[in-house]
Each structure stands twice: as C-alpha cells, then as structure tokens.
C-alpha cells in the first residue's frame, strides 16, 4: 500500500486542483494491486487533504493547501481611519454579563425574573403566525404602533409624527445625525448617560456640559450655554435622569422650552424612564411643545426586555423628514415581526399588569437599596431619593479613589458603575452609580450592598490637601 500511496501522492502533486485521478479499476490493472490496497491508498490521501472523493464519480485532486500564512500587517489602517475613534468601552461595560457569583449593581434592564417573558413570547407567536408580518412594513413604522406611540406621547402628537426605530439608542443616534453636523457643539446635562456621549462623539459632535441640581438642569445655565457655544441641540432626560434620578419640575420644563425656543434650538427628550416612575411625573416636554422644538424618544426596552429594540421618535416639520431619511439610509426599517410583537404586547391586558408589578418592585428595591447603603456604606452620600427609576447616585468622600473602589468591589464579587463615565469632561469628584433592578432578589441586593461596603473599607481615605 505504501508504494501505491507514494505514487498517487506524487501524481496528485503534479496535477492541477480538480483533475481526476485514474479509476480504481485502472489503478488495479496498472499497478497489479488488490481493491483493498487501492481503497486504503485513496483513504490515506483523502486524510492528508490531497484528494477528495465523489461517490459515483471518482477521486479528484483537492485544492492546493498553502503553508500557514503569516499574520497580516494591518497597521496601514491606522492612517486610513484617522482619529475618529468610536469609544464603546463605557456602554459595553454596562451591557456585559456578570461572571458567575458576581452580583450586578449596574446595568439598566430588568432582571430576567421581572421581565414579562410569557406575555412577550405569546405576543411574538401571534405576530409571526400572520403571513403579512414578513412583508415590507411602512418605512416610518407600523400604523397601529405609530398610533399607540402618538397616544402615549400626548399633546398634539399624531401617528404621522412618529418614526419607529430600533430602540432608544438608535433614536439618539438618528437625532444627533439629523439635527447637527459633524463638528457642531451639542449641549448635554452633566452628568449624563454614557451611551448618549458615545453616540454624540460617533456623530462627530462636541458635547458641552450643562450642570444639573436635584431638580434637574438649571435653565439659567442652559441659556448661558446656548449663548456661549451657539449650539442648536440640547439632550435632556427630564424624567428620572440617568444617573442622578432627578426629575425636572414642571416650572423648569416650561423654562427649558422657552430657553430652547429663544435660542432657535432643538431639545432631544430621552424619555427612557417613562414607565419606571413610582409616583406622579410632570408631563413630558414633548406633550408641552407646540413649536416643533422637541424630538421626543419613547423606548420599550427598559420596561420589557433588552431585545425589545423598539422605540418611537416623535418629531414634526423638516426635522422629522431628516430623521426618517436617516433611518431609511442606514437600515431601511425596523423588522415588521418585532413591531407587530411590540404592538401585540402593549395592547394586551398583560401590559398594564406588568407595569403595576414593576412599579411595586421598584419601590421595594429602592427602599432596600437605600437602607442597605445607609447601613453598609455610610461613607457615601446619596445625591437624592428618586421618584422611582433604577439607579441611585452616590458622592464618595473627597480623596477616595473611585477606580480603586470599583476594582475592590469587583474583587469582592459585586459590580458598580464608576462615575467618571457619565461626564463629558473632568468629573467634579469621585462618584458611583448603583442599580437595584439587576439583582435577582432583595436578598441578593442586600448582599451586593454589603460587599460594596466591604470594598469601601478596603480603601484608605486620604484627606484633600
């Protein structure tokens, strides 16, 4: 067999890929060998990757196998790409799954046990069974879903004012690109949501900070920022602001709209926490707007599940047309089965029950978190007690190393969010955002806060000079 294998190997090496080798009968006649010897030689060369067999057709020379290639040199891309780096580190960190045994006091979605999975699955099943669910939807979104979002937005919003997009993050991205040009300044609250900062930077915009207090953004400083920067866009989370939990008062909402109109500017209202309140919330900026000033984003992901990537963007006038064009150019439309599943869910009896359940859970978890922080982490000052939401914002003692606390917490098996990722520029001091909704239970939440307290005790506070 060895002699026949060597002969065939040499013949395969001389031939071109795809050439047919002599048949088994021809090999037996030519070399005076048995059928078993031929079969074994063919099997050996097949194992070596030199030939391939095709039942009923014979054996053929395989495609040439080159030597292992050296690692390609991709350094040229550094010059070609330039300095437009998209930094996803903060957002990726918030979306990362914790390791086994690690308690997440970070993130922004309901724990799986709190998600309406049965209702969502039933809604999706009803949606995908309809043949029309797989056809082309209206480019601005399913008519029924747009009608529902318009009703939720309130004010004078109509279905024609609604654009259905793939979640709140997509809404922010489209709004930044549609309302401002690369190089333009955009005003943001400080601190603010890291995903918004990343989206603004990816769009080539320069984020300029406007300070907030316990009642939300300060209208006097907002007016000053518009005047100084010439910005024409302001991003605002007026309800249960992320990360501080502040809710803009009705008086300030009116003032913010007046300031923006005077500046000839747009307000992007990120209404991410619309369904996460534990008490009465003032009307949205969008429902109060009569001049087309506000681009209002309502998302379903936070109240349902991470993969319910559906949001409504409410806008009017030329701004609305630019938003629609942005989506069509980038992704055409949101998948129709997902839109129809969303509509099935929010128009079912499960929707109201689920919202009530989540509200009760938020009240209980927030109380447990604040109680635990007072007991286990008395060194940290709570910025305010939010009227619901998912987070609590902590001010650490001056001199404490924020990064060291976060690392010590991780070593002890608990994840928290460092404050620095929420600032467009230098933070005023060490901060942490602590989340209550990602833990599996009140008991796990308590244990996570206890571990955080232990991490605090691992650090040595150095008084400021």
C-alpha positions in Angstrom: 0.0 0.0 0.0 2.8 2.4 0.8 4.2 2.2 -2.7 0.9 2.9 -4.3 0.2 5.7 -1.9 3.6 7.4 -2.7 2.9 7.0 -6.5 -0.6 8.6 -6.1 0.7 11.4 -3.9 3.3 12.3 -6.5 0.7 12.2 -9.2 -1.6 14.4 -7.2 1.2 16.9 -6.6 1.9 17.1 -10.4 -1.8 17.6 -11.3 -4.0 20.7 -11.1 -6.8 21.0 -8.5 -9.9 19.4 -9.8 -8.1 16.9 -12.0 -9.5 13.4 -11.9 -7.2 10.5 -10.8 -7.4 7.1 -12.6 -10.3 4.9 -11.6 -9.8 2.1 -9.0 -10.0 -0.4 -11.8 -7.3 1.3 -13.8 -5.1 1.6 -10.7 -5.5 -2.2 -10.0 -4.6 -3.0 -13.6 -1.7 -0.6 -13.9 0.0 -1.4 -10.6 -1.1 -5.0 -10.1 -2.7 -4.4 -6.7 -5.9 -5.5 -5.0 -9.1 -3.4 -4.5 -8.4 -3.2 -0.8 -4.9 -1.7 -1.4 -6.4 0.9 -3.7 -9.1 1.8 -1.2 -6.6 2.2 1.6 -4.3 4.4 -0.5 -7.2 6.6 -1.5 -8.3 6.9 2.1 -4.8 7.9 3.2 -4.5 10.7 0.6 -8.0 11.9 1.5 -7.0 12.1 5.1 -4.0 14.2 4.1 -6.3 16.6 2.2 -4.6 15.9 -1.1 -7.6 14.4 -2.9 -11.4 14.4 -2.5 -13.7 11.6 -3.4 -17.1 12.0 -5.1 -19.3 8.9 -4.9 -20.1 7.6 -8.4 -17.5 10.0 -10.0 -14.1 9.0 -8.6 -11.2 10.7 -6.9 -10.1 14.3 -7.7 -7.1 16.4 -6.8 -8.0 18.8 -3.9 -7.4 22.5 -3.9 -3.8 23.2 -3.0 -3.1 23.8 0.7 -0.8 26.6 1.2 1.6 26.9 4.1 0.4 28.7 7.2 0.1 32.3 6.4 2.0 34.9 8.4 -0.2 37.3 10.5 -1.3 40.1 8.1 0.1 43.6 8.7 -3.0 45.8 9.3 -1.1 48.8 10.5 -1.9 50.7 7.4 -5.5 51.1 8.7 -4.4 53.4 11.4 -3.5 56.1 8.9 -6.6 55.4 6.7 -9.1 55.5 9.6 -7.8 58.8 11.1 -8.7 59.8 14.7 -12.5 59.3 14.5 -12.4 56.6 17.3 -15.7 55.2 18.4 -15.2 54.5 22.1 -17.7 51.8 23.2 -16.0 50.9 26.4 -18.5 52.6 28.8 -21.5 51.2 27.0 -20.1 47.7 26.6 -19.2 47.7 30.3 -22.9 48.4 31.2 -24.1 45.7 28.8 -21.6 43.0 29.9 -22.9 39.9 31.7 -21.6 39.4 35.2 -19.5 36.3 35.9 -21.0 33.5 38.0 -21.2 34.5 41.6 -20.9 38.2 40.9 -23.8 40.5 41.9 -24.6 43.2 39.4 -25.4 46.6 41.0 -25.1 48.0 37.5 -26.8 47.7 34.1 -30.1 49.2 33.0 -32.5 46.4 32.3 -35.0 44.4 34.4 -33.7 41.2 35.9 -34.9 38.2 33.8 -37.3 37.2 36.6 -39.0 40.6 36.3 -39.4 40.6 32.5 -42.8 39.7 31.0 -41.4 36.8 29.1 -44.6 34.7 28.9 -46.5 37.7 27.6 -43.8 38.7 25.2 -43.5 35.2 23.8 -47.2 35.0 23.3 -47.3 38.3 21.6 -44.4 37.3 19.3 -46.1 34.0 18.5 -49.3 35.8 17.4 -47.3 38.2 15.3 -45.1 35.8 13.4 -48.1 33.5 12.6 -49.6 36.2 10.4 -48.1 35.9 6.8 -48.2 39.7 6.3 -45.8 40.1 9.3 -43.0 39.1 6.9 -43.8 41.7 4.2 -42.4 45.1 3.8 -43.7 47.5 6.6 -44.3 51.2 6.1 -40.9 52.8 6.3 -41.8 55.0 9.2 -43.3 52.1 11.1 -46.4 50.0 11.5 -49.5 52.2 11.5 -51.0 50.7 14.6 -47.8 51.0 16.6 -47.3 54.6 15.5 -50.9 55.4 16.6 -50.1 53.8 20.0 -46.8 55.8 20.4 -48.7 59.0 19.5 -51.2 58.3 22.2 -48.5 57.7 24.7 -46.7 60.9 23.8 -49.8 63.0 24.3 -50.2 66.7 23.4 -50.8 67.2 19.8 -48.8 64.3 18.5 -50.3 62.3 15.6 -49.3 59.0 14.1 -47.7 60.8 11.2 -45.3 62.5 13.7 -44.0 59.1 14.8 -41.0 57.2 13.5 -40.5 53.7 14.8 -36.8 52.9 15.4 -34.7 50.1 16.8 -34.6 51.2 20.4 -33.8 54.3 22.3 -30.1 54.2 21.5 -30.9 54.2 17.7 -33.3 57.1 18.4 -30.5 59.1 19.9 -28.1 58.3 17.1 -30.6 59.3 14.4 -31.5 62.5 16.3 -27.8 63.6 16.6 -27.1 63.0 13.0 -30.3 64.6 11.7 -30.2 67.7 13.9 -26.5 68.6 13.9 -23.5 68.4 11.6 -20.1 67.0 12.4 -18.1 69.5 14.4 -21.1 71.2 15.9 -21.5 71.6 19.7 -24.3 69.7 21.4 -25.4 70.5 25.0 -25.8 67.7 27.5 -26.7 67.5 31.1 -23.7 66.7 33.3 -23.5 64.0 34.4 -25.4 62.2 31.7 -26.0 58.8 30.1 -22.7 57.4 28.6 -24.4 55.9 25.6 -25.5 59.4 24.6 -22.0 60.8 24.9 -20.7 57.9 22.8 -23.4 58.5 20.1 -22.7 62.2 20.0 -19.0 61.6 19.6 -19.5 59.0 16.9 -21.6 61.6 15.0 -18.7 64.0 15.2 -20.3 66.3 17.7 -18.7 68.1 20.6 -20.6 67.5 23.9 -20.7 70.6 26.2 -21.8 70.1 29.8 -24.7 72.0 31.4 -24.9 71.4 35.2 -27.9 70.0 37.0 -29.1 70.0 40.6 -31.7 68.0 42.5 -34.4 69.5 40.3 -32.8 68.8 37.0 -31.0 71.0 34.5 -30.7 74.7 35.5 -32.4 76.8 32.9 -30.2 79.8 33.6 -27.1 77.9 32.9 -28.7 76.3 29.8 -29.4 79.7 28.4 -25.8 80.8 29.0 -24.5 77.6 27.4 -26.6 78.2 24.2 -25.3 81.8 24.1 -21.6 80.9 24.6 -21.5 77.8 22.3 -24.0 78.7 19.6 -25.3 75.1 20.0 -28.6 74.2 18.4 -29.3 70.9 20.1 -29.8 70.1 23.8 -30.1 66.5 25.0 -32.3 66.1 28.1 -33.5 63.3 30.3 -36.2 65.3 32.3 -37.7 62.3 34.0 -35.6 60.1 36.4 -32.4 61.4 34.9 -29.7 58.8 34.4 -27.6 58.6 36.6 -28.8 61.0 39.3 -32.5 60.2 39.3 -33.5 63.9 39.2 -36.9 64.8 37.7 -37.3 68.2 36.1 -40.0 70.2 37.8 -42.9 71.5 35.8 -41.7 75.1 36.1 -38.3 74.2 34.9 -39.8 72.2 32.0 -41.6 75.3 30.8 -38.4 77.3 31.3 -36.3 74.8 29.3 -38.7 75.0 26.4 -38.7 78.8 26.5 -34.9 78.9 26.5 -34.6 76.5 23.6 -37.2 78.4 21.5 -35.3 81.7 22.2 -32.1 80.0 21.0 -33.7 78.5 17.9 -32.6 75.1 19.2 -33.9 71.6 19.4 -34.4 69.6 22.6 -33.9 65.9 22.3 -36.1 64.4 25.1 -34.8 60.9 26.1 -37.9 59.6 27.9 -36.2 56.3 28.7 -37.8 56.0 32.2 -41.3 56.9 31.2 -42.7 53.7 32.7 -40.4 53.4 35.6 -41.8 56.0 37.9 -43.0 55.3 41.4 -45.2 58.3 41.7 -46.7 61.2 39.7 -44.5 62.6 37.0 -44.9 66.0 35.2 -46.0 66.0 31.6 -43.3 65.3 29.0 -41.5 68.1 27.3 -42.9 66.7 24.0 -46.5 67.0 25.2 -45.9 70.6 26.2 -44.3 71.6 22.9 -46.3 73.4 20.3 -43.4 74.8 18.1 -41.6 71.6 16.9 -38.8 72.2 19.4 -38.8 68.8 21.0 -37.7 65.5 19.5 -39.3 63.0 21.9 -38.0 59.5 22.2 -40.1 56.8 24.0 -38.5 53.4 24.4 -39.9 50.0 25.3 -36.7 48.1 26.2 -36.3 49.3 29.8 -39.9 48.3 30.8 -39.9 45.0 28.9 -36.7 43.2 27.8 -33.3 44.2 26.3 -34.2 42.6 22.9 -37.4 44.5 22.5 -35.5 47.0 20.4 -38.5 49.2 19.6 -38.9 53.0 20.3 -40.9 55.8 18.9 -39.3 59.1 17.9 -41.9 61.9 17.8 -40.9 65.0 15.7 -42.5 67.5 13.3 -41.5 69.5 10.3 -38.3 69.3 8.4 -36.6 67.7 11.4 -39.0 64.7 11.2 -38.2 64.3 7.5 -34.4 64.2 8.2 -34.9 61.6 10.9 -36.9 59.4 8.6 -34.2 59.8 5.9 -31.5 58.9 8.4 -33.2 55.6 9.2 -34.0 54.7 5.6 -30.4 55.3 4.5 -29.0 53.4 7.5 -31.3 50.4 8.0 -34.4 50.8 5.9 -36.9 50.0 8.7 -37.4 48.0 11.9 -38.3 44.3 11.3 -42.0 44.0 11.0 -42.4 40.9 13.2 -40.7 42.8 16.1 -43.0 45.8 15.5 -46.1 43.7 15.5 -45.0 41.8 18.6 -44.5 45.1 20.4 -48.0 46.2 19.4 -49.5 42.9 20.5 -47.8 43.3 23.9 -48.6 46.9 24.7 -52.3 46.5 23.6 -52.8 43.3 25.7 -54.1 43.1 29.3 -50.6 41.9 30.3 -49.2 45.4 29.6 -51.0 47.2 32.4 -50.4 44.3 34.9 -46.7 44.2 34.1 -46.3 47.9 34.6 -48.0 47.7 38.0 -45.8 44.8 39.0 -42.6 46.6 38.0 -43.7 49.8 39.9 -44.2 47.8 43.1 -40.8 46.1 42.6 -39.1 49.4 42.0 -40.5 50.8 45.3 -39.4 47.8 47.3 -35.9 47.5 45.7 -35.2 51.2 46.0 -36.1 51.2 49.7 -33.9 48.1 50.2 -31.0 49.7 48.4 -31.2 53.0 50.3 -31.5 51.2 53.6 -28.6 48.9 52.7 -26.4 51.8 51.7 -27.1 53.6 55.0 -26.2 50.5 56.9 -23.2 49.2 55.0 -21.8 52.2 53.1 -22.4 55.2 55.4 -19.4 57.0 53.9 -21.2 57.5 50.6 -23.6 60.4 50.3 -26.8 59.8 48.4 -27.5 62.6 45.9 -31.3 62.3 46.2 -34.1 59.8 46.7 -35.5 59.4 43.2 -39.2 59.1 42.5 -38.7 55.7 41.0 -36.2 54.6 38.3 -33.4 52.1 38.5 -30.5 53.9 40.0 -29.0 55.8 43.0 -26.2 58.3 42.5 -23.5 58.4 45.2 -21.0 61.0 46.1 -17.8 59.5 47.6 -15.6 61.2 50.2 -13.1 63.5 48.7 -9.7 61.8 48.5 -11.3 58.4 47.9 -10.0 56.7 44.7 -13.2 56.0 42.6 -11.4 53.5 40.3 -9.9 51.7 43.3 -13.3 51.3 44.9 -14.8 49.9 41.7 -11.9 47.4 41.4 -12.1 46.4 45.1 -15.9 45.9 44.7 -15.3 43.6 41.7 -12.8 41.6 43.7 -15.4 41.1 46.3 -17.9 40.0 43.8 -20.1 43.0 43.1 -20.3 45.3 40.1 -21.0 49.1 40.3 -20.6 51.8 37.7 -17.8 54.4 38.0 -19.0 57.9 38.0 -16.4 59.2 35.5 -18.1 57.5 32.5 -21.1 59.8 33.0 -19.2 63.1 32.4 -18.3 64.7 29.1 -15.3 66.3 30.7 -13.5 66.1 34.0 -15.8 64.9 36.9 -16.1 67.1 39.9 -15.1 64.3 42.3 -15.5 60.6 42.9 -19.0 59.2 42.2 -20.7 55.8 41.8 -24.0 54.8 40.2 -25.6 51.9 42.0 -28.5 50.0 40.4 -31.1 47.9 42.2 -33.0 46.3 39.3 -30.4 43.8 38.0 -30.1 41.8 41.2 -32.1 38.6 41.3 -33.8 39.3 44.6 -33.9 41.6 47.6 -31.6 39.2 49.4 -29.1 39.3 46.6 -29.4 43.1 46.5 -28.6 43.3 50.3 -25.6 41.0 49.8 -24.3 43.1 47.0 -24.5 46.3 49.1 -22.8 44.5 51.9 -19.9 43.6 49.6 -19.8 47.1 48.4 -19.4 48.3 52.0 -16.5 45.8 52.4 -14.9 47.3 49.3 -15.2 50.7 50.8 -13.4 49.5 54.0 -10.6 48.2 51.8 -9.7 51.7 50.8 -7.9 54.3 52.8 -9.4 57.8 52.5 -6.8 60.4 52.0 -7.9 63.9 53.2 -7.6 66.6 50.5 -4.6 68.8 50.8 
